[in-house]
């Protein structure tokens, strides 16, 4: 049963648990609690100060939000609401910024360049690393991750690990790592483990302490279908990895999955809140929550234990959007959020405290998390949605 709720009355979501119009089964489903739904959204485009509307990467760090676009690097100072932009004329070594990470020890910003190698932005200066002047294995960089005194670059010809203290590089390809393919699409680091999402080679795990590799491949060997449910990674063509709270979240072009060290769980669009199986990126907020950026919107698994999702999409014409709350395949409610995603083709997700940033092919969106709570909650939300359907000029 589908229940349409105007955004300005989102606080009335509590009625889902008492409304006589709902079937008894729906009331029972809702009685377990409801997830937080983002209804206050802001959009940023070139009209607001971005150098380009095609957003590849977003990284929030402290009071700054760094954004990688198809034509330049941008940084939002949240305290002032002002954007600063760097293009090639400003010293940026390459126009297309495909990945960003920040070194928590130094504050240096590491920038993956799509075709231009790797850059470090430190003290107002760009240092450039490429195939000709360093140990970077390839100049097409899809992912960047800072690991202690090292920086990892995921490229189309393997992965490179750079020691910023000793100025030494290590290259990983099929010759010294379990890569059936060498197209590295993403990389992340947390708690002593580096994970690489490799196009055609599933996920590789690198233990920093032992410097040993472990691979995760779809065990049924079928590229077209997932022959055996939850037997391992859902597909070998991986696009994103996110490791947090001892849980690995994985996105592929054929669904998404979760691994807790013992058990795998996979999802397809027809059985979950994923708007599409074609997933560009994933970001875990913890062991219980992860957001999947797809070509048809964003699917947020808000409570893994109960399989509760919130799916955000926009109509793409009238700047109107909605959030669908569902448990498994059972739709609990549809919420009118107003203008939410700048575009349904989502490429990046970043958490910024209770807020969420979404990079899309036609702009950057920020979801305000006033009153955010993890998991499920019995209380109604009190945050008021943006009353207009127009982009917000400031944060």
N, C-alpha and C positions, 0 to 999 in steps of 0.2 A: 504494500500500500504506500502510495506516495503522498506526502503532505507538503504543500507549498507554503512557505512562511516569508513574508516581506522582511527585508533586512532591518528596518526600523523597529520591528517587533521581535527581534531575535531573542530578547530576554524571556519571551514567552515559550521558548523551547521546553521549559519545564512542563508545559502542558502535555508534551509527548507522553509523560508518565501518568497522566490523569484524564486526558481528553476522551470523552465517551465515543467520539467518532472513530477512534482507533480500535482495531480488532484486539481481542484479548491477547492474542499471540504477540502483536506489536507492542502492547503495553508491557508484556513480560520481557521482551527484548530490551525496551527502553529502560526498564526498571534497574538494569545493571549499571546505569549511568550513561552519560553522554560525553563525547570528546569536546575539547575546545574547538570552536570554529572561528577562523579569522574573518572579520567583516570590515575592518578598517584598512583600506589599501591605498597606496600612493604609487604613482607611475612617474618614471623619469625617462626622458628622451633627449634628443639634441636640443629641443626647445627649452629644456631645463639645465643644459650645460654639458651633457655627455658628448663625446666626440663622434659617436656613431651609435645607432640603435641596435646593432647586432651584438648581443652580449654573450661572450664565451666563458667568462670567469668572474666570480665575485668572492672577495675575501674580507671579512670584517675583523678588525684588530684594534682593540682599544676604542679611541674616539674617531677612528678612520674606517672608511669602507673603500676598498680598492676594487676597481672594475676594469676588466679586460674586454676590449671591443675589437671590431674588425678594422678600426682605423684609429687606434690610440689607447693610451692608458688614462684612466680617470681616478680621482680620489675625492671622496666626500668627507668634509669635516662636519661631523654631526653636531658639534657645538655651535657652529655658525651657519650651517646649512649651505655652505658654499662648495662649489666644485672646482677642482684644479685639473687641468688636462695637459698631457704630454704627447706630442706627435713626433714624427721623425725630425721635423724642423726644430724641436725642442730638445733633441738629443736622444730620443727613444731609438734604439738601434733598428727596429723593424716595426711596421705599422700594425700587424695583426698580433694581438695579445691573447693567447689561448689558455694560459694557466697562471695562477698567482699563489704564492705562499709567503708568509712572513716569519722571519727568524725571531723567536721570542726572546733570545738572549741579546741580540744586537738591534732589533728593529729593522734590519735590512729587508727589503722587499725583493723576492726572487720571482722573475717573470719568464714564463715560457712563451716563446715567439714562434708562431706558425710559419716556419720557413726561414726564420732568422736566428735560430739557436736559443740561447739562454742569456738573460741579463740580470744584473744585480743593481738595484737602486739604493744607494747609500749616501747619506749626507748631501743630497741634491745632485749626485753624479751617477751616471749609468756606466757600469762595466759590462763589456760584451764578451760572451764566450760562444765560439762556434767550432765547426769541424776543422777549421784551418789553424786556429790559435789555441786550442785546448784539447782535452780528451772527450769532448762531447761526441757521441757516436753518430748523431744525425741532427740536422738543423730544424727538422719538423718536430717540435716539442708539443706533446698533448697534455702532459701533466708534470707538476712540480711539487715536491714535498721536502720540508726541512726535517732532518733527523739528527738531533744533537749537533755535532760539528760538521755534519755532512748535508749535502743537498742532492736530491735525486731528480733526474730528468727522465721522463718516459717519452721515448721517441719512436718513430716508425722503423728504426733499425736496431732496436734494443734499448737498454737502460744504462744511464751513466750515473755514477756516484762520485761526488766531488767533496774532498776534504778541504774545507775552507781554511783550516789552520796550517796543514802541511802543503797545501796547493797540489795535492795528488788526486789523480782521476783513476777510477776503476770502471771498466766497461763490461756489461753483461749481455751476452747474446746466446744463441743456441750452442755455442762452443763451451760455455762454462756455466750455464744455467738451464733448467729444464723448460726451455722455450721451444715448442713445436713450431710456433710462428714467432717472429721478432717484432711484430707491430705492437708496441706498448701503448696502451690507450689512456691509462690512468695510474696514479700512485698515491698512497697515503701512508702515514706513519703514526703509530701510537703504541705506548707501553712496550717498547723494545722490539716491535715487529713492523716490518715494511711489507705492504701488499701492492702487487702490480696487477692491474687488469690488462690482460694481453689478448689482442684480437686473434681468436682461433686457438689460444692456449689456456683458456680459463683464467685462473687466479694463481699467482705465485706468491709464496710467503718467504720472506727473508728474515731470519733470526739475527738481530744485530750482535748479540753476545757470542753466538757460535759461528756466525757467518755461513750458516747452512740454509739450503733451499728446501721448500716443500711445495708440491704442486697440487692444485685442486682442479680436476677435470670431470666433465660429465661422464659418469661411469658406464652408462648404457651405450655410449659410442654413436648415438643417433643424432645427426645434425638437424633433422627435420622436425622431430618431436621429442618430448620428454617421455621416454618409454616407461620408466619406473618412477613413480611419484616420490619426491623427497629423498631420492637415493644419493644426492650430491648436488653440485652446482647445476643450475637449470639449463645452462647452455655454455658452450666454450667461447662464443663471441662476446666477450665482456667489454663493457663500456665504462663502468664505474666501480670503485671500491671505497668503503668507508668502515673503519674499524674503531669501535668505541665500546667501553664497558664489557670487554671480552666477547663482543659480538661483531661478526663480519657481515656487512650488508653489501650485496652485489647487484649491479644492474647489467642487463644484456639487451641485445636487440630482439630478444625472444622471451621477455619476462624478467622478473626480479626474484631474489632469494635472500635468505638469512641463514647464518651458521653460528651456533653457539659453542663450537668446539666438540660437540657430540652429535647434534641433530641438525639436519638441513630442513628448510621449509621454502618451497617455491610458490610463486603466484603468477597467474596469467590474468589478462584483463577480463575474461569472461567469468572469473570466479572471485573477483576481488574489487577493490576500489581503484585499481590501475586503469586510467583512461585508455591506455594502449600498451601493447607488449613491446613497442619500439621505445626503449628507455635510453636517454642520453646521459643521465647522471643520477647518482644517489647520494644522499647525505643522511647519516644516522645521528639522531639527537641523543640516543642512549640505547640500551638493550631492548627497549619497548617501543620506540618511535623512530620512523625513518620516512623521508620524503623522496619520491621518485619523479624526476623531470622527464616527461615523455613528449612525443611529437603531437599529442592531442590534449595536453593539459598536465596537471600535477596531481599525483596520487599520494596522499599522506596516510601512512599506517600509523594511527594515533595510539592504538593499544594492541600490541601483538597478542597478548594473552586471550583477548576476546575477538580478535580479528576484526577490529573496528577501524574503519577508514573514513577520511574526508577527501572528496575529489573536487578539485577546483578547476573550473573551465570558464572561458569567456565566449560570447557569441561571435566576436570578431567583427561585428558590424555596428551595433548600437552602444558599445562600451558598457554592456550589461554582463554580469557574471553570476555564477551560482556555485554553491557548495553542496554536494550530495553526501549525506551521512549514511553509511551502511555498515552492517555487521555481516561479514561474508558476502552473500549475494542479496541479503534482505535489506532493502532501502528503508531507513527509518524516517528520513526527512530530507527535503530539498530546501535550502536556504538561499534567498535572493541576497547576494552580497553587494550588488552594484558593481562598479568597474573594479575587477580584481587583477587578473593577469594581464600584462600588456599584450600578450599573444599566447596562444595555446602551445606554440612550439617552444618548449622550455629546454634550456641547455645547462643551467646551473642552479644550485640551491646552496644557500649559506644561512647559518643561524647566527643571530646577533642578540644574545640574551633571549628575551621572549619574542623578539621580532624575527621575521624570516625574509630573506632577500631571494628573489627569483629572477634569473637572467633569461631573457627570451630573444627570439629573432627580431623582435620589433620593440625593444625597450626593456627597462629594468623596473621590477615591481618590488615594493616593500609592504609586507603585511605587519601591521601593528599588533603586538601581542598584549595589550592592556588586559590584565586579569588572567593571563595564560596559566593553565594548570596541566600537568602531564597526566596521561592515562584518561580515566573516566571520572566525571564528577557529577554529583547529584544536583548541585546548585545551578540556577540559570546564570547566563553571562550578563554582565551589566554594561560592557563596552558598547558605545554607540557607533554604528557604522558611518562611513563617510556619506553625508547626505546627498552629495552630488556625484555625477558620473564623469567628472572631468579630472584630468591628471592634477596632482598636487604639486605646486611649484617648489615647496620646501619640505624638509623632513619634520 
